[in-house]
Amino acid sequence: MAIFLGFVLLVALLWAVFVFNRLVRLRNQVRAGWSDIDVQLMRRHDLVPRLVEAVRAYAGHEKALLENVTELRARAMATQSPAALAAVERELEAGLGRIVLLNEAHPDLKASANFMQLQRDLVQVEDHLQYARRFYNGAVRANNDGVQRFPDLVVARAFGFGEAEFYEADDGARPAPQLGLGQ
């Protein structure tokens, strides 16, 4: 009986170690995903002042738009929460889109090699950012599944593993349906 009990305890301990290591890997994937988003956002934020200056030279009367984009950049750089940052970044993305559209109203801006290069750089950053968001949200989903699934949640709670926050698409997105147990 003692051997059987020892064997059961050994299996339980090995299972706990396996689950713990898997949860550490999932948590690290979330952190790596967020780091990728952060890098792309910093690249975008670095482009904003250069883009604003390029436009200011050709479209000085767009002062309110340029100031708004500059203020949104500052807010975005100070925000830490993925959900809050997503909201600020959506506003910044819209403002940057309006700046890029100014080239239609200002042919000399459209002819500026500097502005066109900044526009290409911004498109490239947006592509990388979209990929980083998908990776991060996938890592968050896997992490949240890991810390919510029984019996793994016992180990997760015992060692302080928690759910991560998704980078939300937009405020108008529909929430996921709430399903009860057994549905």
C-alpha positions, 0 to 999 in steps of 0.5 A: 500500500505504501508503494502504491501511495508513493507511486501516486504521489510521484505521478502527481508531482511529475504532473504538477512539474509538467503543468508548471513548466507548460504554464511558464512557457505560455506566460513567456509566449505572452510576454514575447508577443507583447514585446513584439507589439511594443517594438512595432509600436515604438517604430510607429511612434518614431515615425510620427514626429517625422511624418508630422514635420514633413506634412507641416512643411506643406500643409501648415493649416492642418495644425489641429490634426498634427497636434492631435496626432502628436498628443495621441503619440504621447498618450500611447507611449505612456499607456501600459494596459493592452486594452487601453493601449489598443483604444489609443492606438486606434485613434492614432492609426486613424489620425495617421491615416488622415495625414497620409490622405493629405497627399491627395490635397497637396500635390507637392506633398505627394511629390516629396520623396521624404513623405513617400518614404515615410508613408512606405515605412508606416505601411510596413510597420502596420503590416508587422504590427498586425502580425504581432497583434495576431501572435500576441492574441494567440499566445494570450488565448493559449495562456488563458486556456492553460490557466482556466482548464481543470485540473491545470488551474489548480497548479496555476492558482497555486503558483500565481499564474493568471489570465492575460489581457487580449489586445482588442480589435475595437470598441465596437467589436461584439463581445464573445457569447457567454456560455454556461457549463454544459452548453 
